[in-house]
Amino acid sequence: MQSIYSEPNGININAGCGSTHTGPLQRVVPDLEADLGLAFDGDADRLIAVDEKGSVVDGDQTMVICGLARKRKGTLPGNRVVVSVMSNLGLREAFRNAGIEAPETKVGDRYILEEMRRSQAVLGGEQSGHIIFLDRATTGDGLLTALELLKVVRESGQPLSRLAGQMTRFPQVLVNVRVRNKQALHGHPVIAEAVRGAEQKLAGRGRILVRPSGTEPLVRVMGEGPREDELMEVVCELSEVVKAHLG
């Protein structure tokens, strides 16, 4: 086992490393011929992994890996995993094929936890790597998530890349539009019509999600589907509409 970026000086938390900057870890893991790498955020409640080939394994893939393993072992009550609206279509497809329900919430671990308690789920989380194992802890814990992931790798005898391959990750395009009043998004007739038009262009092959940021004066426009070039065109057009009316 080897650690990198592990000499804190009080001000270098996540400086070019960690779960939001996985590049260094992606380079080191293959160079060391390691089985995998683990990256945490500043307070270690989120985990992003890197497989033996240097590819990122995000929170959605980790939930698929752990959710499918738990279903096989009979430790996934209700065959249910709670996710956010930002979770990848590939996660939904993998769970649907396995007979696992994936109720959606707004973005934010508080909403994930509320739905988990309401629906008596023991596994839930977000693409960002903030995952809750409610039968192990009451909050997200990156170290616990790492142990749960390592347990599946060990018990399955499979490399992390193969386990992550249980989910096909669809391309996602996200554009952040700075606005004067993000709450004006709700019920805006022109933007609503533009969203419907964007959805029609994808013709059932993908989805569009337009939502206000929870912390910044931004509207986030996301498109997801099989073709990144098509998504880029649709999302950019829709972003221009949002900018023209709210920016």
N, C-alpha and C positions, 0 to 999 in steps of 0.2 A: 504494500500500500504506500502511496506517495501523495503528499499534499502540495499544492501550489498556491501562491498568493495568501500565505498563512502567517504573515508577519505584520500584525496590525500596529499602527502608530497613532491611533485615535482619530484620524481624519481620512483614512484610505479605504473605508468600507465600500466594497463593490466597485472600486476604482478599476475599470477595465476588466473586471472578472465577475464571477458569480452567475446567478441564474439569468441575468439580463445581458451578460456579455460572455457567451460560452465559447467564443473563438479560441482563446488560449487552451481551454480544456479539450476542445475538438482536435487540436493539433497534438497535444501531449499524449492522449490515450492511445492512438495508433503507434506513435513513436515508441512508447513504452511496451507495446504489445499487451496492454492491459485489457481486462475483460470488459470494463466499463468505467465511466467517470460520473461523479456526482457534484452538482453545482447548487449552492444555496444562495438565498438573498441575504440582505444585511441582518435581519433578525431571525433567519433560519426557519421561517414558517413555510417557505416554498422550496420545491425541489425541481430542477430540470436535470435530466440525465443525458449522458452521451454514450452511445453504444461502441462496441469494439472497433467499428469502422470509422468512428469520428462523427457520426450523424446524431443530431439532436433527437432526444425522446422527450416530448413535452408532457404536460399534465394530462391531456386527453389520452395520449398513448399509455401513460402510466395507469390511468383509470381503466382502460380497456384490458391491459395486462392483468391487473389485480382483480378486476371485476370478473373476467372470464375464469381466472384461477379459483376465485371464491365460489363461483357458480358450480364448477366441477366438484368442489369439495363440500358443497352444501352449506357454505357459511355466508351466503348472500341473501338475507331475509327478504322475501317478497320478490326476489330476482329484480332488484331495483337499484339504480345508481343515479343520484341527483347531479345534474350538470347545469351550466349557465347557457344563456342564449348564444354565447360566443363559442361554444364547443363546436368542433369540426363536424361536418356532415359524415365524415368517415367513422367517427365514434358512434353516431346514431345508427349507421348501417351495420357496424360490427355488433353492436348490442341487439339490434333488431334481429339479425340473423341468428343470434344465440338465445333469443327469447328473453332478453333482459329489457325491462322498462327503463326509460331515461327521461324522467320529468325535468322540465326546464325552469330556471328562475332568472331573475334579473342578475346582472353582474355584481358580484360582491359576496364574500364568504358568509356574511350575516344572513343573506337570503338563502344560500345553500343550506346552512345549518337549520334555519327555520323549516324549510321543506323536508329536510332529513328527519327532523323530529316529528313533523306532522305526518309523514308517510312511513315512519318507522324504518327508514333506510339506515344502513351502517356505513355506506361508502358514498362520497360525493366530493365534488371539487371543480376546479377551473383549469382551463388550458395553461394558465400562468404557472401551474405547479403547486397551487395552494389546494391541498387535498385533505379531507377529513375522514378519518377512520373512527367512527363514533363508538365502536365497541372497544377501542383502544384509548381514545382521548376525546376531550370535548372541544378541541380546537385543532386547526391545522398545525402540523409539526413536520418540518422538512426532514429531520432525522428519523422520525417514525416512518414517514413515507419511504425514505431510502431503505430502511430495514424491511418494510413490507415488499418493496420491489426486489431487493436482494433475495428475500425468502423465495419468491416465485422463480427467480433465475436459478437458485440452488436446487429447488425441488424439481423443477422441470428438466434440468440438465441441458437447457437450450441457451444459445447466446442471446443477448439482449436484442440484437438486430432482428432475429427471427421472431421473438416474442412481440416486438414492436410492429412487425409485419402483419400481425393479426388485424391491424387497422390500416386502411388505405387513407392517407391524409389528402383531402381535396385542397386545391389552391384557394387561398383567401387573399383578397385585396382590401386594404383598409386605408381610408383617407380621412384625416381629421380636418374639419372646417372650423375656423375660429369665427364666433358669432357674437352679436351684441346681447341677445337674450335667448338662451338655449331652450327655455321653457316655451317659447313661441312655436317651437317645432310641433308640439302636440296640437293636432287638429288643423294644421295649416293646409288649406285646400290645394294650393298649387304644388306643394311638396308631396302631399299625399298622392296626387295624380301622377307626379313624376315617378314616385316609387312603384305605382301600379304599372307604369310603362316599362320601367326597368325589369320588373318581374316578368312581364310578358316577353321581353327580349330573351330572357333566359329560358322561357318556355318549359318550365317545370324541371329543368336540368340543374338548377341551383337555387340560391336564395339571396335576398337582399335584406339587410338589417340596418336601420337608421335609428340612432338613439343618442340622447344627450349624455355627455360625460358626467359622471357623478361628482367630479372634483374640479373640473376646469371649464372655462367658457368655450366649450367645443361641442360640435355635433359630429359623431363618428359614423361614417358611411362605409359599410362593409358589404362586399359581394363574395359569394362562395360558389364554386362549381367546378366542372372538369377542365375548363379552358381558361388559363390565366389571361391570355390576350383579350378574350371576350369580356372577362370580368373587369379588366383595366379600363376598357372603353366605356362600359356601362356605369361603373362606379365614378369615373371622372365626369361623365355627363351629369350624373345625379348630384355630384358634389358641387358642380357649377350652379345648379338650380338652388341648392341649399345656400350657397354663398351669396347668390344674387338677392335672395329674399330675407336672409337672416344675418348676413355678414356685414 
